């Protein structure tokens, strides 16, 4: 399915090491004709890290999307009632955000955006990036894998030697995952 004229909620959470490649994929979606609605968690919007400053990321995202970033719960809540998104992507999706989604906690702009979006029974795509995916977050990932309207960008172990419990999504699969999810299909294989 073409992404031309598709309204994509593109949410980023605090797995900063993936931001550069993730933001490149945002730019690719815009070039394909998608309307990207950027959303950032509190940490993604406010924290400077060794992977860049918050302001650098904000400016780049605004430039790519040509939109202001949704970064408060109040700004995120109308997404569903106003049918602002056809599909939503959380990339990267941290273990913290996965836990909140799996257990109904709505205390960040990204989780509120997802909850509001899901009220319309539209697809939510998760791009896992967490160091505890094969330990503490495994149960929550399992819950989401079994929920209706949740889809996953294919993922792999990040570094099985130095981070044996870590999983990370492959950004090159974002476009195809979104296309399949719009047809209510999970891209396969899900584990690379």
N, C-alpha and C positions, 0 to 999 in steps of 0.2 A: 504494500500500500504506500502511496506517495505521502510524504509529509507536507506537501505544499498546502498552505493555508490552514494547517492544523495548529491549534493553540496548545502549546506545550508548556506546562508549568515546570520550570527547571529549578529544583531546589538543591542547595549545597549545605552540607553539615560539616563538622569539624575534622575531617580526615585530610588535613592540609597537604600532605605529601602527594595527593592525587589531583590537586587543583589545576595545575598547568595543563595536564592532558584532558581533564574534564572540561575546562573552559575552551580548549581547542574544539571539543565535540559540540559545545554550544554554538560556536561560530559556524561549524559545519551545518548544523541544523538550520540556522538562519539562511545560509547560502542555498539550502535546499528549498527554501520558501516557507519554513515553519515560522509561526509567530511565537517567539520565546518570551515567557513571562518569568523573570528571575525572582527567586525567593532564597533567602539566606537565614540560617539559624542565628541566634544571638552570637554564638562564638565565631561562626564563619564571618559574620558582618563586623565584628569588633576586635578580633585578636590579630596582632602582628606575630608572625612566626619566622623561623629560618627559611620558610618557603615563600616569603613575601609579606608585605604589609597588607592590612585590611583595606586601606585606601587604594592600593595598587589593584587588588582584586575587584573592588567595587567599581573603580573607574573602567577597568577592562570589560566587565560584565555590562555596565551601562552603555559603553561604546558599542559592543556587539549587539545587544538586544534593542538598543534605542529606547529603553524604558527605565523607570525608576525601579529599584529593588524593593520587593515586599520583605520587610524585616521586623515586623511586629505582629503580635497575635491579632490585634485589631485590624490590621491591613489584610491579614490572611483569611479571616473569618468569612468575608463575602465571596470568596472564590466559588464555593458551591452554589449558594443562592443566586448569584449572578451568572452562573454557568460560564465562568471565565476561562476554563481549561477543558480541552478534549481528552487530554492525557496528562499525567504528571510523572516526572522522573525525579527521584532523589538520588543524586550522584555528586559526591560520594555520600553513602548512607552509613553513618557510624553505628557502632554497637549500641550506643546510648539511644540513638533515634530508633533503631530496630526494637529495642526493649520497650520504648514508649509506644510505638505502633502496636506491638504484640499485646501490650497490657492496658491499652486504653488511656494512657496518660497524655494529656493535651496541654503542655506548658511551654511550647516553643512555637515560633512562627511556622517552621517546617511541618511539625506534627499537626498544627491547626490547619495548615493549607491542605495536607493530605486528608485529614478527617473531613474537611469541608468539601473537597473534591470528590471523595468516595461517596458522599450522600447521593450523587447522581449516577452511581453504579458505573463509573468510568474507570479505565485502567490506571493503576498506580504501579510504576516500574521502580524497582529497588536495585541500586548498584552498591553491593556490599563492599565496605572497606573498614575492617576492624581487626585488631590484633588478637581478640579473644573469640573469634567466630567458631573455632573448634573446641571451645571450652565454655566459658560463661555465657556467651551469646548463642550457642548452638540451639538451645531449647526455643529461644525467641525466633530464630531464623526458621526453625521447623514449623512453628505456629504460622508464620507468614507464608511459607511455601504451600500451606494447606488452606489458605483463605482465598475466597472468591475475589476477583478483580486485582489481585497482586501478581506481578510478573517480575522476573529477575534477569538482569543483565548477566550473561555467563561469567563465572568467576573461577579462580584457581587459588591454590596456596600461594601466598605472597613470597615467602622465603622459608621453605620447610626446615632448613638447617638452623638459622638464627631466630626464626619466629614460627615455630611449628604449629601454633594455633591460629595463625593469621590467614584471612582470606581477603582477596581484592578482586574487584570486577575488571574486565578487560574493556577499556573505553572504546575500542574499535567496533564493539558489538552494540553500541548504544542505538545507532540508527535502525539496525535490523530488529533489535528487541522492541523498540517503539512501534515499528511497522507491524510486527507480529501481534503485539499486545492490542493494537487497535482492531485486529481481527479476532480478538479473544483467544490467542494462541501463545503458548510459552515457547520461545526459541529453544532449540535443542542442538547440541547437548548444553545443559545448564552448567555442568562442571567440566572445565577444560583440563 
